[in-house]
Amino acid sequence: MDALNELRDRLAIEDCLAAYAQAIDRRDDRLLASLFEPGARIHYGVFDGTIEQLLDRRGRPSPMLATHHHIGNIRVKVQGDTARSICYLNAVHRAQGPEGLRDEMVRARYLDRLMRRAGTWRFVERTLVYDWSRVVPSDGRDWWDGATNATAVGRSDGRDPAAGFLD
């Protein structure tokens, strides 16, 4: 594989990884579904199933009020129309539990298998490897509480300031 094609593939795969974080955080199930091959397997420890089962589950009420996923330290190995990648994950969740609000911090890695079909890279299997976590009670406040510019606050209901920004 020549260097330019390899670079194109790596960038397309990295964009797929970043789009996943966006889809999860903005609760954009249309985008999320587009990133996986039908029947793709997902192994998250707290969930093990197909992308279709995950999407069905996301249609139910969730304790997650907000999430923020950041990926980095990405390594990719392309072999023809298949690829494997490892990327590090730093995620924060605000959740409502029976004991009240909590903030969850997770450090983990995604181990991904991807395939290219019709020129587009998609996940065929995704495994989450947990490295560290911390859960603490939350007071529910954010430092920007009281800000006068409401568009500066992220939303996960389709009215986020970045919704459609790249379209």
Secondary structure as UniProt FT lines:
FT   HELIX           3..25
FT   TURN            26..27
FT   HELIX           29..34
FT   STRAND          36..43
FT   STRAND          48..50
FT   HELIX           51..58
FT   STRAND          64..79
FT   TURN            80..81
FT   STRAND          82..97
FT   TURN            98..99
FT   STRAND          100..117
FT   TURN            118..119
FT   STRAND          120..137
FT   TURN            143..146
FT   HELIX           150..152
FT   TURN            161..166
//
